[in-house]
C-alpha cells in the first residue's frame, strides 16, 4: 500500500554529511512518502551548489539566504541578489534568515539588519520568509510585527522551538509553525502543547537534516525520510490519523509555498 504523501519543508542537502548519497537519500525518502524536499542555502556563496541540487532532482526545491549565525562572517546580502535568485523556477523561499542570540548575540545588530533585508525580499517577491529564531523571542516578535505593519509578507517559523508568546505572535500575523524532530523528543512536552494550541492549518513538518533526528533515530544523522516520524508525532498531537495529518500539512505547504505547488517538471 502506498504511503500518504508528505513534504520535508526544510533540509540541507548540500551539507557534507550527505556527500555522494543524494540519489539514495531521495529514494529512501520517496519510499516513506516524502515526495518533495526544500533544501536550504545558509550562505550565499553556496547558492550555486544548492541550486544545482534542485536542478538535478525533480522532487527538490530550494531557498537561499544568510543564516543569522553566519551574518558577521559573510558579506551582507543585497536585496537585488535575492530578487534575482527569485527568478529561478525552483527557488521557492527567502532564507533561512532570522536571529540567533544563543551563540552569536554579539552580532545581533547586523543580524537584525540582515533579517529586515530578507523580509523586504519576501515582501517584494511574494515568496515565504523562512525564519530561524533562537533565544531572541522579544526582538523577533517586535521586528516581525513592525515589518508586517509596514507591508504584509508570508512566513514560516522553521524548526519552531521557541516560547508560547512568539508562537502566538507569529500565528496572529498569519504565519506558519514548522514542526521538527525536536517536537518528537520525549522531554518536549511544553513544545507539543504549543503546537496543539495552534490551528492545524498552519503547521508544516521538516527535518532540518542532517540535524535533530526524531526518535527512533535520535542522535544519528537526520535525513529527509525521517520527516515521517515527526509527522506521526504531529498526527498524535492533533488527534488525527497519519494520512489525515499528512494531507493537511501538504495543503498547508501548497498554500504557503505556492510556487513549489505550481511546479511542473
C-alpha positions in Angstrom: 0.0 0.0 0.0 1.4 3.4 -0.9 2.3 5.9 1.9 0.5 9.2 2.2 2.5 12.0 0.5 4.4 14.4 2.7 6.9 17.2 2.2 10.2 17.8 4.1 9.9 21.6 4.1 13.4 22.3 5.4 16.7 20.3 4.9 20.3 20.9 3.9 21.2 18.5 1.1 24.4 20.4 0.3 26.0 19.7 3.7 29.0 17.4 3.7 27.2 14.7 5.7 25.3 13.8 2.5 28.1 14.0 0.0 27.8 11.3 -2.6 24.5 10.0 -1.2 21.8 12.2 -2.7 20.3 9.6 -5.0 19.9 7.1 -2.2 18.7 9.7 0.2 15.9 10.9 -2.1 15.0 7.3 -2.9 14.7 6.4 0.8 12.6 9.5 1.4 10.3 8.5 -1.5 9.8 5.1 0.0 8.2 6.7 3.0 6.0 9.1 1.0 8.3 12.1 1.1 7.6 13.4 -2.4 9.1 16.9 -2.1 12.0 18.4 -0.3 13.1 22.0 0.1 16.9 22.3 0.5 18.0 25.5 2.2 21.1 27.5 1.4 22.5 29.2 4.5 25.4 31.1 2.9 25.0 33.0 -0.4 28.4 31.7 -1.6 26.9 28.2 -1.5 23.9 29.1 -3.6 25.2 27.7 -6.9 25.7 24.3 -5.3 22.3 24.3 -3.7 20.7 25.4 -6.9 22.4 22.6 -8.8 20.9 20.0 -6.4 17.4 21.4 -7.1 18.0 21.4 -10.8 19.3 17.8 -10.9 16.5 16.3 -8.8 12.8 16.8 -9.7 11.4 16.4 -6.1 13.9 19.1 -4.8 13.2 22.8 -4.5 15.4 25.4 -2.8 15.6 28.6 -0.9 18.6 30.8 0.0 19.6 33.5 2.4 22.2 34.2 5.1 21.8 32.3 8.3 22.0 34.6 11.4 24.9 32.8 12.9 26.9 33.5 9.7 25.9 37.1 9.1 29.0 38.6 10.8 31.3 36.4 8.8 29.6 36.8 5.4 29.1 39.8 3.1 25.8 41.4 3.7 23.2 40.0 1.4 21.7 42.5 -1.0 18.0 42.9 -1.9 18.9 42.8 -5.6 20.7 39.5 -5.2 17.7 37.9 -3.5 15.3 39.3 -6.1 17.4 37.9 -8.9 17.5 34.5 -7.3 13.8 34.5 -7.1 13.5 34.4 -10.9 14.7 30.7 -10.8 11.7 28.4 -11.3 12.7 26.1 -8.4 13.6 29.0 -6.0 10.6 28.9 -3.6 11.5 30.8 -0.4 13.6 33.6 1.2 16.1 32.4 3.8 16.8 31.0 6.2 17.3 34.2 8.0 16.5 35.3 11.5 18.0 35.9 14.9 20.2 33.7 17.0 21.4 35.1 20.3 22.4 31.7 21.7 26.0 31.6 20.3 26.2 34.9 18.4 24.5 37.6 20.4 27.5 39.9 19.8 26.3 40.3 16.2 22.7 41.0 17.0 22.6 44.4 15.3 23.9 43.1 12.0 21.6 40.1 12.3 18.6 42.4 12.6 19.7 44.4 9.6 20.0 41.2 7.6 16.6 40.0 8.8 14.9 43.2 7.6 16.6 42.9 4.2 15.3 39.3 3.8 11.8 40.4 4.9 11.8 43.1 2.2 12.8 40.5 -0.4 9.9 38.3 0.8 7.6 41.2 0.6 8.6 42.1 -3.0 8.7 38.6 -4.4 5.7 37.2 -2.6 7.8 34.2 -1.6 7.6 32.9 2.0 10.2 34.0 4.5 12.0 31.2 6.3 12.8 32.2 9.9 15.4 30.8 12.3 14.9 32.1 15.8 16.8 31.1 19.0 17.0 32.9 22.3 15.7 36.0 20.6 11.9 35.9 21.2 11.4 39.5 22.2 13.3 41.1 19.3 11.9 38.6 16.8 8.3 39.3 17.9 9.0 43.0 17.7 10.7 43.0 14.3 8.2 40.6 12.6 5.3 42.8 13.8 6.9 46.1 12.8 7.7 44.8 9.4 4.3 43.3 8.8 2.7 46.6 9.7 4.9 48.2 7.1 3.7 45.8 4.4 2.4 42.2 4.6 4.5 39.1 3.8 4.2 35.4 4.4 6.5 33.4 6.7 7.2 30.1 8.3 8.9 29.8 11.7 11.3 27.0 10.8 12.1 24.3 13.4 9.9 26.1 15.9 11.1 25.6 19.4 10.6 29.0 21.0 8.1 30.1 23.6 4.4 30.5 23.5 4.4 34.3 23.1 6.4 34.1 19.9 4.2 31.3 18.6 1.1 33.3 19.2 2.5 36.5 17.7 3.5 34.6 14.6 0.1 32.9 14.2 -1.6 36.3 14.8 0.3 37.6 11.8 -0.9 34.7 9.7 2.4 32.9 9.7 3.1 29.1 9.9 4.9 27.0 12.5 7.1 24.1 11.3 7.5 21.0 13.4 10.9 19.4 13.5 12.4 16.4 15.3 12.6 18.5 18.5 8.8 18.3 18.8 9.2 14.5 18.9 11.8 14.4 21.7 10.3 12.8 24.9 11.1 15.9 27.0 9.4 18.4 24.6 6.0 18.3 26.3 5.7 22.0 26.5 6.6 22.5 22.8 4.0 19.9 21.8 1.4 21.8 23.9 2.3 25.0 21.9 1.7 23.1 18.7 -1.5 21.6 19.9 -2.9 25.1 20.6 -2.1 26.2 17.0 -4.5 25.8 14.1 -3.6 22.6 12.3 -4.0 24.6 9.0 -0.8 26.5 9.9 1.5 23.5 10.6 4.4 22.3 8.4 6.8 19.4 9.0 10.5 19.3 8.4 13.7 17.5 9.3 16.4 20.3 9.3 18.6 17.3 8.2 21.3 16.4 8.9 20.4 17.7 12.4 17.8 16.9 15.0 16.8 13.4 14.0 13.5 12.3 15.8 13.1 9.0 17.6 13.7 6.2 16.8 16.9 7.7 15.2 17.7 10.4 17.7 21.4 11.0 18.0 22.1 9.8 14.5 22.4 11.7 11.3 19.0 13.0 10.3 17.7 12.6 6.7 14.5 13.6 4.8 12.9 10.1 5.2 12.7 10.7 8.9 10.2 13.6 8.5 7.6 10.8 8.5 8.5 10.0 12.1 8.0 13.7 13.1 4.7 13.7 11.2 3.4 10.7 13.2 4.1 12.7 16.4 2.3 15.7 14.8 -0.7 13.5 14.0 -0.8 12.3 17.6 -0.5 15.9 18.9 -3.6 16.9 16.8 -5.5 13.7 17.5 -5.5 12.8 13.8 -4.6 9.7 11.9 -1.4 9.9 9.9 -3.0 10.1 6.5 -5.2 13.0 7.5 -2.4 14.9 9.2 -0.1 14.3 6.2 -2.8 15.6 3.8 -3.3 18.7 5.9 0.4 19.5 6.0 0.5 19.1 2.3 -2.3 21.5 1.8 -0.6 23.9 4.2 2.7 23.6 2.3 1.0 24.2 -1.1 -0.8 27.3 0.3 2.5 28.8 1.7 4.9 27.6 -0.9 2.6 28.2 -3.9 5.5 28.4 -6.3 6.5 24.8 -5.5 2.9 23.7 -5.6 2.6 25.1 -9.2 5.8 23.4 -10.4 5.6 21.0 -13.3 8.7 19.1 -14.2 
